[in-house]
Amino acid sequence: MTRPRIFLDGYNLDLEQGTGVATYARTLSYRLGALGAEVGVLYGARTPTPKDPLMREVRFFDARGDDRRPITGFVKDLRRLLGVPFGATAREVPVTGRVITRSFEARLPHFDRLYNY
């Protein structure tokens, strides 16, 4: 029997301040994992998604990683929003353990795979 695959929306999990929805989703992710499900989390973090897997991991977990200027960020966000009707591409964030994730650990749910778009 194959494990069920369940993906969670990581929007609230990415917020600095906790919310009831974030607590629920985080707890749900741990319970699903304990029940044997493959848990994926999809984030929409405003960070570039480089092709190099290590750089993708660094940019995802680096709290200061989004150092764009406001106008550049606005243009990129607008391009991303306009492209949504045509589909967005999510890239897997490889978690190798080589990147320090201490600043993110309190908000990190259980996961088998992380994705960002």
Jmol script that loads the backbone (N, CA, C; Angstrom):
load data "model"
ATOM      1  N   MET A   1       0.846  -1.181   0.000  1.00  0.00           N
ATOM      2  CA  MET A   1       0.000   0.000   0.000  1.00  0.00           C
ATOM      3  C   MET A   1       0.895   1.251   0.000  1.00  0.00           C
ATOM      4  N   THR A   2       0.586   2.198  -0.861  1.00  0.00           N
ATOM      5  CA  THR A   2       1.373   3.428  -0.925  1.00  0.00           C
ATOM      6  C   THR A   2       0.894   4.410   0.136  1.00  0.00           C
ATOM      7  N   ARG A   3       1.829   5.227   0.571  1.00  0.00           N
ATOM      8  CA  ARG A   3       1.495   6.254   1.568  1.00  0.00           C
ATOM      9  C   ARG A   3       0.681   7.357   0.910  1.00  0.00           C
ATOM     10  N   PRO A   4      -0.344   7.857   1.594  1.00  0.00           N
ATOM     11  CA  PRO A   4      -1.079   8.990   1.028  1.00  0.00           C
ATOM     12  C   PRO A   4      -0.189  10.236   1.032  1.00  0.00           C
ATOM     13  N   ARG A   5      -0.323  11.048  -0.015  1.00  0.00           N
ATOM     14  CA  ARG A   5       0.414  12.306  -0.115  1.00  0.00           C
ATOM     15  C   ARG A   5      -0.527  13.443   0.231  1.00  0.00           C
ATOM     16  N   ILE A   6      -0.123  14.250   1.173  1.00  0.00           N
ATOM     17  CA  ILE A   6      -0.937  15.385   1.588  1.00  0.00           C
ATOM     18  C   ILE A   6      -0.047  16.619   1.593  1.00  0.00           C
ATOM     19  N   PHE A   7      -0.507  17.665   0.908  1.00  0.00           N
ATOM     20  CA  PHE A   7       0.243  18.908   0.853  1.00  0.00           C
ATOM     21  C   PHE A   7      -0.503  19.990   1.613  1.00  0.00           C
ATOM     22  N   LEU A   8       0.248  20.764   2.375  1.00  0.00           N
ATOM     23  CA  LEU A   8      -0.316  21.850   3.168  1.00  0.00           C
ATOM     24  C   LEU A   8       0.143  23.190   2.613  1.00  0.00           C
ATOM     25  N   ASP A   9      -0.724  24.187   2.744  1.00  0.00           N
ATOM     26  CA  ASP A   9      -0.393  25.550   2.347  1.00  0.00           C
ATOM     27  C   ASP A   9       0.464  26.170   3.449  1.00  0.00           C
ATOM     28  N   GLY A  10       1.653  26.606   3.112  1.00  0.00           N
ATOM     29  CA  GLY A  10       2.573  27.153   4.104  1.00  0.00           C
ATOM     30  C   GLY A  10       2.469  28.648   4.291  1.00  0.00           C
ATOM     31  N   TYR A  11       1.433  29.285   3.746  1.00  0.00           N
ATOM     32  CA  TYR A  11       1.324  30.747   3.843  1.00  0.00           C
ATOM     33  C   TYR A  11       1.375  31.218   5.290  1.00  0.00           C
ATOM     34  N   ASN A  12       0.499  30.703   6.142  1.00  0.00           N
ATOM     35  CA  ASN A  12       0.467  31.132   7.540  1.00  0.00           C
ATOM     36  C   ASN A  12       1.677  30.630   8.322  1.00  0.00           C
ATOM     37  N   LEU A  13       2.264  29.546   7.890  1.00  0.00           N
ATOM     38  CA  LEU A  13       3.437  29.016   8.582  1.00  0.00           C
ATOM     39  C   LEU A  13       4.655  29.901   8.382  1.00  0.00           C
ATOM     40  N   ASP A  14       4.629  30.736   7.369  1.00  0.00           N
ATOM     41  CA  ASP A  14       5.751  31.611   7.041  1.00  0.00           C
ATOM     42  C   ASP A  14       5.699  32.941   7.798  1.00  0.00           C
ATOM     43  N   LEU A  15       4.588  33.230   8.472  1.00  0.00           N
ATOM     44  CA  LEU A  15       4.431  34.514   9.156  1.00  0.00           C
ATOM     45  C   LEU A  15       5.284  34.564  10.417  1.00  0.00           C
ATOM     46  N   GLU A  16       5.833  35.761  10.711  1.00  0.00           N
ATOM     47  CA  GLU A  16       6.657  35.944  11.914  1.00  0.00           C
ATOM     48  C   GLU A  16       5.828  35.698  13.174  1.00  0.00           C
ATOM     49  N   GLN A  17       4.652  36.287  13.238  1.00  0.00           N
ATOM     50  CA  GLN A  17       3.768  36.114  14.389  1.00  0.00           C
ATOM     51  C   GLN A  17       2.902  34.895  14.156  1.00  0.00           C
ATOM     52  N   GLY A  18       2.756  34.060  15.183  1.00  0.00           N
ATOM     53  CA  GLY A  18       1.929  32.868  15.056  1.00  0.00           C
ATOM     54  C   GLY A  18       0.451  33.206  14.942  1.00  0.00           C
ATOM     55  N   THR A  19      -0.281  32.364  14.282  1.00  0.00           N
ATOM     56  CA  THR A  19      -1.726  32.517  14.181  1.00  0.00           C
ATOM     57  C   THR A  19      -2.349  31.192  14.581  1.00  0.00           C
ATOM     58  N   GLY A  20      -3.628  31.207  14.852  1.00  0.00           N
ATOM     59  CA  GLY A  20      -4.317  29.962  15.167  1.00  0.00           C
ATOM     60  C   GLY A  20      -4.255  28.992  14.001  1.00  0.00           C
ATOM     61  N   VAL A  21      -4.353  29.518  12.788  1.00  0.00           N
ATOM     62  CA  VAL A  21      -4.297  28.678  11.592  1.00  0.00           C
ATOM     63  C   VAL A  21      -2.904  28.048  11.463  1.00  0.00           C
ATOM     64  N   ALA A  22      -1.864  28.810  11.777  1.00  0.00           N
ATOM     65  CA  ALA A  22      -0.500  28.282  11.695  1.00  0.00           C
ATOM     66  C   ALA A  22      -0.292  27.172  12.725  1.00  0.00           C
ATOM     67  N   THR A  23      -0.791  27.388  13.923  1.00  0.00           N
ATOM     68  CA  THR A  23      -0.669  26.355  14.965  1.00  0.00           C
ATOM     69  C   THR A  23      -1.409  25.094  14.552  1.00  0.00           C
ATOM     70  N   TYR A  24      -2.594  25.266  13.999  1.00  0.00           N
ATOM     71  CA  TYR A  24      -3.385  24.120  13.538  1.00  0.00           C
ATOM     72  C   TYR A  24      -2.644  23.371  12.426  1.00  0.00           C
ATOM     73  N   ALA A  25      -2.136  24.098  11.430  1.00  0.00           N
ATOM     74  CA  ALA A  25      -1.455  23.460  10.294  1.00  0.00           C
ATOM     75  C   ALA A  25      -0.182  22.756  10.745  1.00  0.00           C
ATOM     76  N   ARG A  26       0.560  23.390  11.655  1.00  0.00           N
ATOM     77  CA  ARG A  26       1.790  22.770  12.150  1.00  0.00           C
ATOM     78  C   ARG A  26       1.472  21.475  12.900  1.00  0.00           C
ATOM     79  N   THR A  27       0.476  21.526  13.786  1.00  0.00           N
ATOM     80  CA  THR A  27       0.071  20.339  14.546  1.00  0.00           C
ATOM     81  C   THR A  27      -0.451  19.259  13.610  1.00  0.00           C
ATOM     82  N   LEU A  28      -1.243  19.655  12.622  1.00  0.00           N
ATOM     83  CA  LEU A  28      -1.770  18.712  11.645  1.00  0.00           C
ATOM     84  C   LEU A  28      -0.635  18.022  10.883  1.00  0.00           C
ATOM     85  N   SER A  29       0.398  18.789  10.520  1.00  0.00           N
ATOM     86  CA  SER A  29       1.517  18.197   9.779  1.00  0.00           C
ATOM     87  C   SER A  29       2.211  17.110  10.602  1.00  0.00           C
ATOM     88  N   TYR A  30       2.380  17.349  11.883  1.00  0.00           N
ATOM     89  CA  TYR A  30       3.025  16.343  12.738  1.00  0.00           C
ATOM     90  C   TYR A  30       2.145  15.109  12.910  1.00  0.00           C
ATOM     91  N   ARG A  31       0.853  15.290  13.048  1.00  0.00           N
ATOM     92  CA  ARG A  31      -0.056  14.144  13.190  1.00  0.00           C
ATOM     93  C   ARG A  31      -0.133  13.338  11.903  1.00  0.00           C
ATOM     94  N   LEU A  32      -0.197  14.023  10.769  1.00  0.00           N
ATOM     95  CA  LEU A  32      -0.224  13.314   9.486  1.00  0.00           C
ATOM     96  C   LEU A  32       1.042  12.489   9.286  1.00  0.00           C
ATOM     97  N   GLY A  33       2.186  13.066   9.645  1.00  0.00           N
ATOM     98  CA  GLY A  33       3.437  12.336   9.551  1.00  0.00           C
ATOM     99  C   GLY A  33       3.448  11.116  10.463  1.00  0.00           C
ATOM    100  N   ALA A  34       2.900  11.276  11.670  1.00  0.00           N
ATOM    101  CA  ALA A  34       2.849  10.156  12.616  1.00  0.00           C
ATOM    102  C   ALA A  34       1.923   9.052  12.114  1.00  0.00           C
ATOM    103  N   LEU A  35       0.918   9.418  11.330  1.00  0.00           N
ATOM    104  CA  LEU A  35      -0.011   8.432  10.773  1.00  0.00           C
ATOM    105  C   LEU A  35       0.533   7.765   9.511  1.00  0.00           C
ATOM    106  N   GLY A  36       1.701   8.208   9.054  1.00  0.00           N
ATOM    107  CA  GLY A  36       2.330   7.564   7.912  1.00  0.00           C
ATOM    108  C   GLY A  36       2.133   8.254   6.582  1.00  0.00           C
ATOM    109  N   ALA A  37       1.524   9.432   6.573  1.00  0.00           N
ATOM    110  CA  ALA A  37       1.321  10.151   5.317  1.00  0.00           C
ATOM    111  C   ALA A  37       2.608  10.859   4.902  1.00  0.00           C
ATOM    112  N   GLU A  38       2.779  11.019   3.598  1.00  0.00           N
ATOM    113  CA  GLU A  38       3.868  11.833   3.076  1.00  0.00           C
ATOM    114  C   GLU A  38       3.379  13.267   3.083  1.00  0.00           C
ATOM    115  N   VAL A  39       4.051  14.125   3.833  1.00  0.00           N
ATOM    116  CA  VAL A  39       3.604  15.499   4.018  1.00  0.00           C
ATOM    117  C   VAL A  39       4.480  16.444   3.208  1.00  0.00           C
ATOM    118  N   GLY A  40       3.841  17.223   2.369  1.00  0.00           N
ATOM    119  CA  GLY A  40       4.530  18.263   1.614  1.00  0.00           C
ATOM    120  C   GLY A  40       3.988  19.606   2.044  1.00  0.00           C
ATOM    121  N   VAL A  41       4.838  20.621   2.050  1.00  0.00           N
ATOM    122  CA  VAL A  41       4.415  21.969   2.410  1.00  0.00           C
ATOM    123  C   VAL A  41       4.805  22.903   1.267  1.00  0.00           C
ATOM    124  N   LEU A  42       3.841  23.681   0.804  1.00  0.00           N
ATOM    125  CA  LEU A  42       4.060  24.619  -0.295  1.00  0.00           C
ATOM    126  C   LEU A  42       4.068  26.038   0.241  1.00  0.00           C
ATOM    127  N   TYR A  43       5.197  26.689   0.111  1.00  0.00           N
ATOM    128  CA  TYR A  43       5.350  28.077   0.541  1.00  0.00           C
ATOM    129  C   TYR A  43       5.317  28.980  -0.675  1.00  0.00           C
ATOM    130  N   GLY A  44       4.965  30.223  -0.447  1.00  0.00           N
ATOM    131  CA  GLY A  44       5.010  31.234  -1.492  1.00  0.00           C
ATOM    132  C   GLY A  44       5.908  32.365  -1.037  1.00  0.00           C
ATOM    133  N   ALA A  45       7.056  31.996  -0.462  1.00  0.00           N
ATOM    134  CA  ALA A  45       7.987  32.986   0.067  1.00  0.00           C
ATOM    135  C   ALA A  45       8.506  33.864  -1.061  1.00  0.00           C
ATOM    136  N   ARG A  46       8.670  35.136  -0.751  1.00  0.00           N
ATOM    137  CA  ARG A  46       9.144  36.083  -1.759  1.00  0.00           C
ATOM    138  C   ARG A  46      10.654  36.028  -1.860  1.00  0.00           C
ATOM    139  N   THR A  47      11.174  34.869  -2.157  1.00  0.00           N
ATOM    140  CA  THR A  47      12.616  34.731  -2.339  1.00  0.00           C
ATOM    141  C   THR A  47      12.862  34.112  -3.704  1.00  0.00           C
ATOM    142  N   PRO A  48      13.966  34.448  -4.308  1.00  0.00           N
ATOM    143  CA  PRO A  48      14.293  33.819  -5.587  1.00  0.00           C
ATOM    144  C   PRO A  48      14.453  32.309  -5.404  1.00  0.00           C
ATOM    145  N   THR A  49      14.185  31.572  -6.428  1.00  0.00           N
ATOM    146  CA  THR A  49      14.373  30.118  -6.372  1.00  0.00           C
ATOM    147  C   THR A  49      15.457  29.742  -7.370  1.00  0.00           C
ATOM    148  N   PRO A  50      16.724  29.857  -6.947  1.00  0.00           N
ATOM    149  CA  PRO A  50      17.836  29.533  -7.852  1.00  0.00           C
ATOM    150  C   PRO A  50      17.790  28.082  -8.307  1.00  0.00           C
ATOM    151  N   LYS A  51      18.451  27.805  -9.404  1.00  0.00           N
ATOM    152  CA  LYS A  51      18.505  26.427  -9.912  1.00  0.00           C
ATOM    153  C   LYS A  51      19.409  25.543  -9.061  1.00  0.00           C
ATOM    154  N   ASP A  52      20.452  26.118  -8.475  1.00  0.00           N
ATOM    155  CA  ASP A  52      21.366  25.348  -7.635  1.00  0.00           C
ATOM    156  C   ASP A  52      20.644  24.943  -6.338  1.00  0.00           C
ATOM    157  N   PRO A  53      20.549  23.645  -6.034  1.00  0.00           N
ATOM    158  CA  PRO A  53      19.811  23.185  -4.858  1.00  0.00           C
ATOM    159  C   PRO A  53      20.312  23.769  -3.542  1.00  0.00           C
ATOM    160  N   LEU A  54      21.620  23.884  -3.353  1.00  0.00           N
ATOM    161  CA  LEU A  54      22.132  24.436  -2.099  1.00  0.00           C
ATOM    162  C   LEU A  54      21.752  25.900  -1.956  1.00  0.00           C
ATOM    163  N   MET A  55      21.856  26.656  -3.047  1.00  0.00           N
ATOM    164  CA  MET A  55      21.472  28.070  -2.988  1.00  0.00           C
ATOM    165  C   MET A  55      19.970  28.230  -2.755  1.00  0.00           C
ATOM    166  N   ARG A  56      19.177  27.326  -3.297  1.00  0.00           N
ATOM    167  CA  ARG A  56      17.729  27.363  -3.065  1.00  0.00           C
ATOM    168  C   ARG A  56      17.438  27.163  -1.580  1.00  0.00           C
ATOM    169  N   GLU A  57      18.164  26.241  -0.955  1.00  0.00           N
ATOM    170  CA  GLU A  57      17.993  25.998   0.482  1.00  0.00           C
ATOM    171  C   GLU A  57      18.435  27.219   1.293  1.00  0.00           C
ATOM    172  N   VAL A  58      19.569  27.797   0.941  1.00  0.00           N
ATOM    173  CA  VAL A  58      20.074  28.974   1.652  1.00  0.00           C
ATOM    174  C   VAL A  58      19.084  30.119   1.548  1.00  0.00           C
ATOM    175  N   ARG A  59      18.616  30.417   0.354  1.00  0.00           N
ATOM    176  CA  ARG A  59      17.688  31.541   0.150  1.00  0.00           C
ATOM    177  C   ARG A  59      16.354  31.321   0.856  1.00  0.00           C
ATOM    178  N   PHE A  60      15.914  30.086   0.956  1.00  0.00           N
ATOM    179  CA  PHE A  60      14.647  29.800   1.625  1.00  0.00           C
ATOM    180  C   PHE A  60      14.759  30.034   3.135  1.00  0.00           C
ATOM    181  N   PHE A  61      15.845  29.587   3.738  1.00  0.00           N
ATOM    182  CA  PHE A  61      15.981  29.669   5.188  1.00  0.00           C
ATOM    183  C   PHE A  61      16.645  30.949   5.686  1.00  0.00           C
ATOM    184  N   ASP A  62      17.246  31.724   4.819  1.00  0.00           N
ATOM    185  CA  ASP A  62      17.909  32.954   5.240  1.00  0.00           C
ATOM    186  C   ASP A  62      16.870  34.033   5.477  1.00  0.00           C
ATOM    187  N   ALA A  63      16.695  34.423   6.729  1.00  0.00           N
ATOM    188  CA  ALA A  63      15.677  35.419   7.086  1.00  0.00           C
ATOM    189  C   ALA A  63      15.934  36.762   6.417  1.00  0.00           C
ATOM    190  N   ARG A  64      17.193  37.057   6.124  1.00  0.00           N
ATOM    191  CA  ARG A  64      17.523  38.320   5.474  1.00  0.00           C
ATOM    192  C   ARG A  64      17.713  38.134   3.986  1.00  0.00           C
ATOM    193  N   GLY A  65      17.303  37.012   3.456  1.00  0.00           N
ATOM    194  CA  GLY A  65      17.573  36.673   2.073  1.00  0.00           C
ATOM    195  C   GLY A  65      16.920  37.573   1.053  1.00  0.00           C
ATOM    196  N   ASP A  66      15.804  38.218   1.406  1.00  0.00           N
ATOM    197  CA  ASP A  66      15.104  39.046   0.432  1.00  0.00           C
ATOM    198  C   ASP A  66      15.536  40.496   0.594  1.00  0.00           C
ATOM    199  N   ASP A  67      16.650  40.850  -0.016  1.00  0.00           N
ATOM    200  CA  ASP A  67      17.222  42.180   0.157  1.00  0.00           C
ATOM    201  C   ASP A  67      16.965  43.059  -1.070  1.00  0.00           C
ATOM    202  N   ARG A  68      15.880  42.812  -1.761  1.00  0.00           N
ATOM    203  CA  ARG A  68      15.591  43.583  -2.972  1.00  0.00           C
ATOM    204  C   ARG A  68      15.173  45.004  -2.626  1.00  0.00           C
ATOM    205  N   ARG A  69      15.399  45.888  -3.561  1.00  0.00           N
ATOM    206  CA  ARG A  69      14.908  47.246  -3.410  1.00  0.00           C
ATOM    207  C   ARG A  69      13.403  47.244  -3.642  1.00  0.00           C
ATOM    208  N   PRO A  70      12.660  48.166  -3.005  1.00  0.00           N
ATOM    209  CA  PRO A  70      11.195  48.140  -3.102  1.00  0.00           C
ATOM    210  C   PRO A  70      10.644  48.127  -4.522  1.00  0.00           C
ATOM    211  N   ILE A  71      11.194  48.938  -5.429  1.00  0.00           N
ATOM    212  CA  ILE A  71      10.640  48.982  -6.785  1.00  0.00           C
ATOM    213  C   ILE A  71      10.927  47.679  -7.518  1.00  0.00           C
ATOM    214  N   THR A  72      12.098  47.108  -7.311  1.00  0.00           N
ATOM    215  CA  THR A  72      12.421  45.832  -7.951  1.00  0.00           C
ATOM    216  C   THR A  72      11.507  44.739  -7.431  1.00  0.00           C
ATOM    217  N   GLY A  73      11.278  44.746  -6.110  1.00  0.00           N
ATOM    218  CA  GLY A  73      10.370  43.766  -5.507  1.00  0.00           C
ATOM    219  C   GLY A  73       8.961  43.911  -6.040  1.00  0.00           C
ATOM    220  N   PHE A  74       8.491  45.151  -6.213  1.00  0.00           N
ATOM    221  CA  PHE A  74       7.153  45.400  -6.739  1.00  0.00           C
ATOM    222  C   PHE A  74       7.021  44.873  -8.161  1.00  0.00           C
ATOM    223  N   VAL A  75       8.009  45.126  -8.990  1.00  0.00           N
ATOM    224  CA  VAL A  75       7.965  44.674 -10.383  1.00  0.00           C
ATOM    225  C   VAL A  75       7.953  43.143 -10.444  1.00  0.00           C
ATOM    226  N   LYS A  76       8.801  42.501  -9.633  1.00  0.00           N
ATOM    227  CA  LYS A  76       8.845  41.038  -9.636  1.00  0.00           C
ATOM    228  C   LYS A  76       7.538  40.448  -9.116  1.00  0.00           C
ATOM    229  N   ASP A  77       6.967  41.065  -8.071  1.00  0.00           N
ATOM    230  CA  ASP A  77       5.683  40.579  -7.549  1.00  0.00           C
ATOM    231  C   ASP A  77       4.580  40.748  -8.585  1.00  0.00           C
ATOM    232  N   LEU A  78       4.580  41.864  -9.297  1.00  0.00           N
ATOM    233  CA  LEU A  78       3.573  42.106 -10.328  1.00  0.00           C
ATOM    234  C   LEU A  78       3.704  41.084 -11.451  1.00  0.00           C
ATOM    235  N   ARG A  79       4.931  40.807 -11.886  1.00  0.00           N
ATOM    236  CA  ARG A  79       5.145  39.787 -12.931  1.00  0.00           C
ATOM    237  C   ARG A  79       4.654  38.424 -12.463  1.00  0.00           C
ATOM    238  N   ARG A  80       4.909  38.114 -11.195  1.00  0.00           N
ATOM    239  CA  ARG A  80       4.483  36.823 -10.659  1.00  0.00           C
ATOM    240  C   ARG A  80       2.960  36.731 -10.604  1.00  0.00           C
ATOM    241  N   LEU A  81       2.309  37.815 -10.170  1.00  0.00           N
ATOM    242  CA  LEU A  81       0.842  37.814 -10.093  1.00  0.00           C
ATOM    243  C   LEU A  81       0.205  37.719 -11.471  1.00  0.00           C
ATOM    244  N   LEU A  82       0.771  38.410 -12.440  1.00  0.00           N
ATOM    245  CA  LEU A  82       0.223  38.357 -13.792  1.00  0.00           C
ATOM    246  C   LEU A  82       0.408  36.983 -14.415  1.00  0.00           C
ATOM    247  N   GLY A  83       1.436  36.267 -13.993  1.00  0.00           N
ATOM    248  CA  GLY A  83       1.696  34.947 -14.534  1.00  0.00           C
ATOM    249  C   GLY A  83       0.883  33.847 -13.881  1.00  0.00           C
ATOM    250  N   VAL A  84       0.256  34.126 -12.737  1.00  0.00           N
ATOM    251  CA  VAL A  84      -0.486  33.097 -11.997  1.00  0.00           C
ATOM    252  C   VAL A  84      -1.592  32.439 -12.817  1.00  0.00           C
ATOM    253  N   PRO A  85      -2.380  33.189 -13.598  1.00  0.00           N
ATOM    254  CA  PRO A  85      -3.416  32.501 -14.379  1.00  0.00           C
ATOM    255  C   PRO A  85      -2.857  31.454 -15.337  1.00  0.00           C
ATOM    256  N   PHE A  86      -1.596  31.594 -15.696  1.00  0.00           N
ATOM    257  CA  PHE A  86      -0.972  30.661 -16.621  1.00  0.00           C
ATOM    258  C   PHE A  86      -0.222  29.551 -15.891  1.00  0.00           C
ATOM    259  N   GLY A  87      -0.267  29.594 -14.565  1.00  0.00           N
ATOM    260  CA  GLY A  87       0.375  28.567 -13.748  1.00  0.00           C
ATOM    261  C   GLY A  87       1.664  29.067 -13.129  1.00  0.00           C
ATOM    262  N   ALA A  88       1.913  28.632 -11.936  1.00  0.00           N
ATOM    263  CA  ALA A  88       3.146  28.973 -11.238  1.00  0.00           C
ATOM    264  C   ALA A  88       3.968  27.700 -11.076  1.00  0.00           C
ATOM    265  N   THR A  89       5.258  27.849 -11.135  1.00  0.00           N
ATOM    266  CA  THR A  89       6.133  26.700 -10.990  1.00  0.00           C
ATOM    267  C   THR A  89       6.707  26.674  -9.588  1.00  0.00           C
ATOM    268  N   ALA A  90       6.448  25.599  -8.879  1.00  0.00           N
ATOM    269  CA  ALA A  90       7.009  25.426  -7.548  1.00  0.00           C
ATOM    270  C   ALA A  90       8.252  24.562  -7.661  1.00  0.00           C
ATOM    271  N   ARG A  91       9.286  24.951  -6.945  1.00  0.00           N
ATOM    272  CA  ARG A  91      10.522  24.178  -6.945  1.00  0.00           C
ATOM    273  C   ARG A  91      10.732  23.590  -5.562  1.00  0.00           C
ATOM    274  N   GLU A  92      11.200  22.359  -5.538  1.00  0.00           N
ATOM    275  CA  GLU A  92      11.463  21.724  -4.261  1.00  0.00           C
ATOM    276  C   GLU A  92      12.660  22.392  -3.589  1.00  0.00           C
ATOM    277  N   VAL A  93      12.534  22.608  -2.287  1.00  0.00           N
ATOM    278  CA  VAL A  93      13.632  23.138  -1.486  1.00  0.00           C
ATOM    279  C   VAL A  93      14.295  21.946  -0.807  1.00  0.00           C
ATOM    280  N   PRO A  94      15.486  21.592  -1.244  1.00  0.00           N
ATOM    281  CA  PRO A  94      16.148  20.451  -0.625  1.00  0.00           C
ATOM    282  C   PRO A  94      16.633  20.833   0.767  1.00  0.00           C
ATOM    283  N   VAL A  95      16.320  20.038   1.737  1.00  0.00           N
ATOM    284  CA  VAL A  95      16.770  20.306   3.103  1.00  0.00           C
ATOM    285  C   VAL A  95      17.850  19.277   3.421  1.00  0.00           C
ATOM    286  N   THR A  96      19.092  19.739   3.335  1.00  0.00           N
ATOM    287  CA  THR A  96      20.229  18.837   3.469  1.00  0.00           C
ATOM    288  C   THR A  96      20.825  18.841   4.864  1.00  0.00           C
ATOM    289  N   GLY A  97      20.457  19.837   5.662  1.00  0.00           N
ATOM    290  CA  GLY A  97      21.053  19.957   6.989  1.00  0.00           C
ATOM    291  C   GLY A  97      22.338  20.763   6.994  1.00  0.00           C
ATOM    292  N   ARG A  98      22.765  21.228   5.831  1.00  0.00           N
ATOM    293  CA  ARG A  98      23.990  22.030   5.756  1.00  0.00           C
ATOM    294  C   ARG A  98      23.723  23.506   6.032  1.00  0.00           C
ATOM    295  N   VAL A  99      22.453  23.897   6.066  1.00  0.00           N
ATOM    296  CA  VAL A  99      22.086  25.286   6.295  1.00  0.00           C
ATOM    297  C   VAL A  99      21.522  25.412   7.706  1.00  0.00           C
ATOM    298  N   ILE A 100      21.956  26.456   8.424  1.00  0.00           N
ATOM    299  CA  ILE A 100      21.471  26.678   9.786  1.00  0.00           C
ATOM    300  C   ILE A 100      20.049  27.213   9.709  1.00  0.00           C
ATOM    301  N   THR A 101      19.126  26.511  10.376  1.00  0.00           N
ATOM    302  CA  THR A 101      17.697  26.863  10.291  1.00  0.00           C
ATOM    303  C   THR A 101      17.132  27.301  11.631  1.00  0.00           C
ATOM    304  N   ARG A 102      17.983  27.648  12.607  1.00  0.00           N
ATOM    305  CA  ARG A 102      17.509  27.972  13.956  1.00  0.00           C
ATOM    306  C   ARG A 102      16.458  29.067  13.986  1.00  0.00           C
ATOM    307  N   SER A 103      16.578  30.097  13.178  1.00  0.00           N
ATOM    308  CA  SER A 103      15.620  31.201  13.206  1.00  0.00           C
ATOM    309  C   SER A 103      14.251  30.779  12.669  1.00  0.00           C
ATOM    310  N   PHE A 104      14.201  29.664  11.983  1.00  0.00           N
ATOM    311  CA  PHE A 104      12.964  29.209  11.341  1.00  0.00           C
ATOM    312  C   PHE A 104      12.338  28.007  12.051  1.00  0.00           C
ATOM    313  N   GLU A 105      13.110  27.346  12.946  1.00  0.00           N
ATOM    314  CA  GLU A 105      12.677  26.075  13.527  1.00  0.00           C
ATOM    315  C   GLU A 105      11.351  26.143  14.272  1.00  0.00           C
ATOM    316  N   ALA A 106      11.068  27.227  14.971  1.00  0.00           N
ATOM    317  CA  ALA A 106       9.824  27.325  15.740  1.00  0.00           C
ATOM    318  C   ALA A 106       8.601  27.312  14.822  1.00  0.00           C
ATOM    319  N   ARG A 107       8.763  27.765  13.593  1.00  0.00           N
ATOM    320  CA  ARG A 107       7.634  27.813  12.659  1.00  0.00           C
ATOM    321  C   ARG A 107       7.628  26.637  11.689  1.00  0.00           C
ATOM    322  N   LEU A 108       8.640  25.793  11.753  1.00  0.00           N
ATOM    323  CA  LEU A 108       8.777  24.712  10.785  1.00  0.00           C
ATOM    324  C   LEU A 108       7.844  23.547  11.117  1.00  0.00           C
ATOM    325  N   PRO A 109       7.000  23.158  10.180  1.00  0.00           N
ATOM    326  CA  PRO A 109       6.123  22.003  10.406  1.00  0.00           C
ATOM    327  C   PRO A 109       6.866  20.705  10.120  1.00  0.00           C
ATOM    328  N   HIS A 110       6.197  19.593  10.352  1.00  0.00           N
ATOM    329  CA  HIS A 110       6.742  18.318   9.892  1.00  0.00           C
ATOM    330  C   HIS A 110       6.587  18.298   8.372  1.00  0.00           C
ATOM    331  N   PHE A 111       7.578  17.773   7.677  1.00  0.00           N
ATOM    332  CA  PHE A 111       7.479  17.683   6.224  1.00  0.00           C
ATOM    333  C   PHE A 111       8.379  16.570   5.718  1.00  0.00           C
ATOM    334  N   ASP A 112       7.986  16.023   4.613  1.00  0.00           N
ATOM    335  CA  ASP A 112       8.857  15.135   3.859  1.00  0.00           C
ATOM    336  C   ASP A 112       9.460  15.892   2.688  1.00  0.00           C
ATOM    337  N   ARG A 113       8.720  16.900   2.187  1.00  0.00           N
ATOM    338  CA  ARG A 113       9.196  17.739   1.085  1.00  0.00           C
ATOM    339  C   ARG A 113       8.703  19.165   1.293  1.00  0.00           C
ATOM    340  N   LEU A 114       9.566  20.107   0.966  1.00  0.00           N
ATOM    341  CA  LEU A 114       9.209  21.527   0.991  1.00  0.00           C
ATOM    342  C   LEU A 114       9.281  22.067  -0.423  1.00  0.00           C
ATOM    343  N   TYR A 115       8.331  22.916  -0.763  1.00  0.00           N
ATOM    344  CA  TYR A 115       8.323  23.561  -2.080  1.00  0.00           C
ATOM    345  C   TYR A 115       8.140  25.059  -1.894  1.00  0.00           C
ATOM    346  N   ASN A 116       8.665  25.827  -2.820  1.00  0.00           N
ATOM    347  CA  ASN A 116       8.502  27.273  -2.822  1.00  0.00           C
ATOM    348  C   ASN A 116       8.260  27.717  -4.259  1.00  0.00           C
ATOM    349  N   TYR A 117       7.448  28.750  -4.428  1.00  0.00           N
ATOM    350  CA  TYR A 117       7.253  29.296  -5.775  1.00  0.00           C
ATOM    351  C   TYR A 117       7.377  30.794  -5.738  1.00  0.00           C
TER     352      TYR A 117
END
end "model"
wireframe off; spacefill off
backbone 0.3
color backbone group
